[in-house]
Amino acid sequence: MLGQTVEEYAEYAGFDPRTGYACQLAVGEACENIIIHGYGGESEGPITLTVTAETGDLSIKLCDSAPPFNPAQKPADREFDLDDPPVGGLGLVIIHKVMDSVRYTRTSTQNCLYLNKRITASLLNSHAS
């Protein structure tokens, strides 16, 4: 459901299917990290998704009530074999590679992760052709 929502908004923003899928992947990785690391593998904790889009711009906000964790700090580059990548441990790397900006805030009870993807007008025009 979350992936489909992100896909629809990415399409509305004018992104090609590959870029839309990359945004879905980033959201999926972020949600998996929230569930596994934030909620300890329990899927009972809430995750709120807010997506906004306009031509060339996709903004995503994910909020949860898990313990504080800042995924906006860019992880160190990791070397791995593309033919046999490791299982796990690449979620933050993927998020930071795919999205143009990654920002985090913490209130007294919530983590909020802000992801943004932009596409230039020239690329938008080439996708429309």
PAZA-811922 format. One line per field, with one value per residue (C-alpha): residue number from 1; residue in one letter; x, y, z. Coordinates in pm, 1 decimal, decimal comma. Layout:
i	NUM_...
aa	A_...
east	X_...
north	Y_...
up	Z_...
***
This chain:
i	1_2_3_4_5_6_7_8_9_10_11_12_13_14_15_16_17_18_19_20_21_22_23_24_25_26_27_28_29_30_31_32_33_34_35_36_37_38_39_40_41_42_43_44_45_46_47_48_49_50_51_52_53_54_55_56_57_58_59_60_61_62_63_64_65_66_67_68_69_70_71_72_73_74_75_76_77_78_79_80_81_82_83_84_85_86_87_88_89_90_91_92_93_94_95_96_97_98_99_100_101_102_103_104_105_106_107_108_109_110_111_112_113_114_115_116_117_118_119_120_121_122_123_124_125_126_127_128_129
aa	M_L_G_Q_T_V_E_E_Y_A_E_Y_A_G_F_D_P_R_T_G_Y_A_C_Q_L_A_V_G_E_A_C_E_N_I_I_I_H_G_Y_G_G_E_S_E_G_P_I_T_L_T_V_T_A_E_T_G_D_L_S_I_K_L_C_D_S_A_P_P_F_N_P_A_Q_K_P_A_D_R_E_F_D_L_D_D_P_P_V_G_G_L_G_L_V_I_I_H_K_V_M_D_S_V_R_Y_T_R_T_S_T_Q_N_C_L_Y_L_N_K_R_I_T_A_S_L_L_N_S_H_A_S
east	0,0_275,6_467,8_162,7_99,0_458,8_439,1_122,0_266,4_595,4_401,7_201,0_530,9_640,3_905,7_986,8_902,4_1262,9_1285,3_942,1_1053,6_1372,2_1158,8_938,6_1251,3_1377,6_1043,4_1036,3_1386,4_1297,4_982,8_1172,5_1430,1_1153,0_988,0_1302,9_1524,2_1273,2_993,4_1210,8_1048,3_696,2_462,2_225,2_393,4_241,7_408,1_248,8_319,9_258,5_340,1_316,4_403,2_420,8_579,9_940,6_928,8_830,3_831,3_779,7_742,0_752,1_676,4_691,5_687,1_986,0_1289,7_1500,2_1714,4_1858,3_1875,0_1961,6_2328,2_2482,2_2641,0_2996,5_3035,2_3052,7_3226,3_3038,5_3011,0_2723,2_2678,5_2639,4_2537,6_2498,8_2156,1_2073,9_2280,4_2231,3_1900,9_2049,1_2297,8_2009,3_1800,1_2086,7_2180,1_1823,9_1693,0_1821,2_1775,5_1722,7_1632,1_1529,3_1350,8_1253,5_972,5_917,0_730,4_800,5_1075,7_1004,8_1208,2_1177,7_1279,0_1283,2_1343,8_1365,1_1393,7_1501,5_1272,2_1493,9_1461,6_1087,2_1061,2_1265,1_1035,0_729,2_866,5
north	0,0_250,2_160,4_211,5_552,8_662,0_528,7_727,4_1050,8_998,7_953,3_1268,4_1456,0_1344,8_1093,0_805,9_454,7_383,4_696,1_622,9_271,2_406,2_630,8_332,5_137,2_416,7_431,1_52,2_48,4_326,5_143,1_-182,7_-5,1_146,6_-193,2_-398,5_-154,4_91,3_-141,6_-449,3_-648,4_-584,4_-451,6_-307,7_35,0_312,6_457,3_761,0_836,8_1181,0_1236,8_1557,5_1609,2_1880,2_1876,5_1768,2_1734,5_1452,8_1500,9_1212,9_1225,6_912,0_943,8_677,5_655,6_422,3_519,5_804,2_718,1_958,5_796,3_1131,0_1088,8_958,3_617,4_543,9_394,9_17,8_-203,6_-518,0_-763,6_-663,1_-1027,5_-1133,0_-830,8_-872,9_-937,0_-637,2_-339,3_-142,1_33,3_369,1_349,5_295,8_576,1_825,9_720,4_742,1_1057,2_1412,0_1509,4_1316,1_1505,3_1393,3_1558,4_1428,0_1559,9_1435,3_1130,7_1097,2_1040,6_1208,1_1129,8_1366,4_1238,1_1453,9_1377,6_1640,8_1616,7_1897,1_2053,0_1924,6_1566,5_1608,9_1724,9_1427,8_1185,5_1343,9_1290,5
up	0,0_89,7_-225,1_-442,7_-285,6_-348,1_-705,4_-778,1_-639,9_-825,8_-1148,4_-1072,9_-1018,4_-1366,3_-1266,2_-1496,9_-1368,6_-1269,3_-1051,2_-904,1_-817,0_-656,3_-433,6_-342,7_-254,2_-27,6_155,9_187,3_334,7_578,4_692,1_730,8_948,2_1161,4_1212,0_1268,6_1456,6_1601,3_1702,3_1755,3_1476,0_1599,6_1333,8_1594,0_1611,4_1402,3_1093,2_933,3_566,8_417,9_51,0_-148,1_-511,6_-768,1_-1109,0_-1063,4_-685,3_-449,2_-71,1_169,3_546,8_762,1_1133,7_1403,6_1781,3_1818,6_2028,9_1880,2_1578,8_1321,5_975,3_813,1_900,5_580,5_637,1_532,7_185,8_194,4_-54,7_-152,6_-436,9_-666,3_-767,7_-404,1_-194,5_180,3_323,7_538,4_635,2_312,6_384,6_479,1_192,6_-51,3_98,9_74,4_-280,0_-412,1_-246,8_-301,6_61,3_383,2_699,8_1049,0_1340,1_1681,3_1896,8_2249,0_2113,4_1740,8_1488,5_1154,0_845,2_548,6_205,5_-104,6_-470,8_-743,1_-1115,7_-1345,8_-1603,6_-1887,7_-1760,5_-1716,9_-2078,8_-2201,9_-2012,6_-2170,7_-2521,7
***
